[in-house]
Amino acid sequence: METVRDFAGGEWITTTPAYWIPVHDPATGEAIGRTPAGDASDAARAVAAAAAAFPAWRRTPPQERIQYLFKLRALLIENFDSLARTLVRENGKTLAEARGELMRGQENIEVACGIPTLMQGYNLEDVAAGIDEIMIRQPIGVVAAITPFNFPGMIPLWFLPYAIACGNTLVVKPSERVPFTMQRLFELIEKTGLPKGVCNLVNGGRAVVDALLDHPDVRGISFVGSSAVARHVYARASANGKRVQCQGGAKNPVVVMPDADMAMTTKIVADSAFGCAGQRCLAVSIAITVGEARRSFRESIAEAASSIRVGSGLDPATQMGPVISHESRERIAGCIEQGLREGASAVVDGREGNNGGGGYFLRPTILDNGRMDSELGRTEIFGPVLTLVQARDLDEAIARIASSPYGNAASIFTSSGVSARKFRYEVPAGNVGVNIGIAAPMAYFPFSGWKDSFLGTLHGQGKDAIEFYTDKKVVVERWPAEWSRKF
C-alpha cells in the first residue's frame, strides 16, 4: 500500500488530508495504494512554489531550458519498462499499449526541445520612416494541467514539455484514480536537476481542481476529461480571466464504404474500438456501414471481437485489459442494456463472462441496428462497445455524423479517392482518418477537436501549444539619428 505524495518547490510532501482515496489495480480489484483527497491549501502551496520560481525561470535562456528536457527524455528511455509496468498496474491497459503511450509522450518532449526555433517571433524594419516593429513571445506565468485516468503518462506530456520550455512554471494535477505514473515521472524530473518550483505536483479531486481554477496566480489551464467536466472547467477558469484549453468527450464514428478492404478495415476498427478497453477519446464507438458493406462488415467485426483475449495487461497474451473501476464496468453494462431497450441487438455481448480474478473486466460488445439519435448514440460510453449504424450512401453517413454533438474524430474506410476527399472536406470533426482507425496527430500537429469535444481556441501539441503558453508582445521603436549626436 503506497501513499501518494505531492511535489512542490522541489520537495516531496506527505499531506494530511481529511480523507484518503484508495487506488485499485483494475485487473484484480486489489487496493494498491492511497492518494490524498487534497484541498485548496495543497493547491495553493504548489502554485506558490511555481510563482516563486517563475521570475528566474523565465530569464533562463531557452537553449538552457531545453537541456532539462533532453535529460528527461534520456531518463524516460532508461526507465521506460518500469514506468510502463506502473502504468499498467494502476490503469489496466496492456503492456504494449502502455509502452505506446509513453512513446507518444516522449515525442512531445522531443518536439518541445525545438523551442528556441518554435518560440521565435518576427520583425519588420521601416513600418514607417525610421520606425521598426517587432513581435516577441514571452511566457505567461504559472499554468496548470488537469489530466485524466485513461492516459496517465501521455496526456500530462502534451502540456508539461511545452509549458516549461516556453519559460512558464507548472502545476500538474493527475487523476486521483491513477496517481503513481506521475509520481514516477516527477521522480525522473527531480533527477534532471530542474530548478525547484518549475514543475510541481498536487493530488486530489474536485476541491483541488476548483482551487486551481480560482487561484489568481494561475494564468492558464489545460484540461482533458469528459465534456461535462470540461464545461465546468472552461466556465469557471475563463470567468476568472484565465486562458483555457479543454479537451472533452467524444463519440467517434467510422464510415465503412462497400469498396473498403474488409480484412484491413476489420482489423483496424477492432483495434480502435477495443484497444485500451475503449477508454480513449479517439476510440471508434460507431461504425456506419454504407450500402452493401453492412453484412460483410458485421460478420467480420463480430468474429474479430469474439476472438479478442481479455485479461491482465501484464500477460503478454492479453489483447485487452479491464476497464478502470467497478463503477465504470457497471455503467458500461448499463449503457449496453439501454441500447437493447432502444431496439439494438447484441451481435456480441461483452457482459457474458468476466475472466475472473476480481478485476473490472468486460468483453468486447457489438450492437447492431443502432441509431445516432438514440440515448446510446448520444452517450460517450468510454468502454469496449461498438454500435453498428446503417446508411444508404456517403451523404447520409456524413449527415448522421453531423447530427452528433461531438466532433473529436471521424474516419472513413474506402478505396475511392473521391469518397475520401469528400469525407475529409465535409465531415465536421477535428481529427480525420482515411483508412486510419485512430486519427491521433503526431506531436508536431495540434490534437484537434470540434463542437462539444473541445472548448477553447488553441489545442494541445505543436504550434498551438506555443501559442497557448506564450503572450505576444509587439514593440514599435523609433531611434532618430539626431539623438545619437546628443550623447
Beta strands, then each sheet from edge to edge (+ up, - down):
strand 1: 2-3
strand 2: 6-8
strand 3: 11-13
strand 4: 20-24
strand 5: 31-36
strand 6: 122-128
strand 7: 131-139
strand 8: 142-146
strand 9: 169-173
strand 10: 199-201
strand 11: 218-224
strand 12: 243-247
strand 13: 252-256
strand 14: 284-290
strand 15: 345-348
strand 16: 365-368
strand 17: 385-391
strand 18: 406-407
strand 19: 409-413
strand 20: 431-434
strand 21: 450-451
strand 22: 454-455
strand 23: 470-478
sheet 1: 1+ 5+ 4-
sheet 2: 2+ 3-
sheet 3: 6+ 7- 23+
sheet 4: 10+ 9+ 8+ 11+ 12+ 22-
sheet 5: 15+ 16- 17- 14- 13- 19- 20-
sheet 6: 18+ 21-
end
